[in-house]
Amino acid sequence: MRIAICDDEKIFRDQIKKYILEVSSDSSIDEYTCGDDLAGSESNYDIIFLDIEMPGISGIETAEKLRENGSDADIIFLTSHVEFVYEAFKVRAFRFLQKPIDHEKFTEAFKNAELNRSAMEKVVVEFRGAVAEIYTENIVYIESSGEGTYVHDTRGNYYQSSASLKEWGEKLDSELFYRIHKTTLVAMKYVTSFDKGVVKLSGYNGDFPVARRSIQPFRTAYFDFIKNNARMM
């Protein structure tokens, strides 16, 4: 398990590192004092503890850059304020820990992140004899094509599949993926905005239109997803 701690205050970095080592002796831990250094790192992390309020770029801005660079880490934000919840959800916050950090709540959040990483499911993508495996966690959207579909992931890669969009919709969890259009199935966790019938997805430029008849059902499903997943510790 590769873990990053990014906080400008050493006392909190030391505290988090101590807590991690108490529950996970085999973890690799890197420390950063500012968001620019973390966002510029070429390392891939499983879990990131990220302070929201830091000199320079904020934790939210750091997370945006990480997502743009393809990071699929579980980000646990550290904050003294609660008003950042909705904004942080846009960058797929996994949990929040309020400062000062409670040991019990830290342990619960960390163990849930560990379970989340270990429970990531894979799907097989097949096309004309070529086979690839991809974590469902990393699927951003799937679009239909003449001969099946293209599966797009968090790193900007895409995989051609002989399966139809209908088949993908039946295979993937309906609470996590939503068919917004006859040609597009999106992962709810990668939706960064929804406005005027248009969805934007993390790491991808351009607009993804929502079919007119799907606008209201999608809006309901999207806000239910936000409510069920934006947990404040």
Steps between C-alpha positions, in 0.01 A plus 500: 500500500650833390390795709564875478453755777480863389474761774704814563499435877751239618300420811214364288730313261669331796168417661355342185817305432492366858136395462569328165793300636286382790254328263708431189865406546565420132388835355738729311451861614613820324463845652436832326481848646315665212250414230729594212755235595235228532325595175837503321605160628515210256420251776166317499334475840221281634401733784571872541448701819461855375467822699247737343643829630868542408721784379517508121245282326226360721427135560200521266716643220763234569239227472374648172852481356544144626175392335595676177825300506305176533532430873236261631620518861256504790536858624429564868478874557616661823318817598392721786189614312198316363400735219733331249296176480318563172802655328720207605244250377568625146852360528367171639589535866496165674467633856553809714681518832451807714793651684599426769503144369314243706688168521188282476359688201838489330520122544149453361572717195834334431366145528212587269746636247705180525188291446399719208836446330497124558140459387542674167341276239634432155307455178623330187494701177510284188515590132597273210710271716675780690434491873566765766409531866400830654390598850139618500622770740705645213225512237397861433254439217405258227384609157337300225678445169417329173635166613425516871634749752806688619586492872683814619702501821648750747835514320353596164533148359218335310424136426284373218237249603262277306239539778211739441419796724192310618719207606734733689201658674387156617850401612588813701343621825204725415568717807852575376441524124223679314400497134453869425450454126444215256873527417653568845527331839680705768650421841323716757815551707677670208222750431640842593199707395150468361330806357247572225494142380877470475740291708872561542731215597825511695807485276307545176437818305174570329134460587305177529134565418221345701197385303203728564285224649787399731576844645267482801566131582873561474482810719322297769747211473799736503396685814411172670852383417649819648292464815596137548870543436605840638567397858640740758705338775 
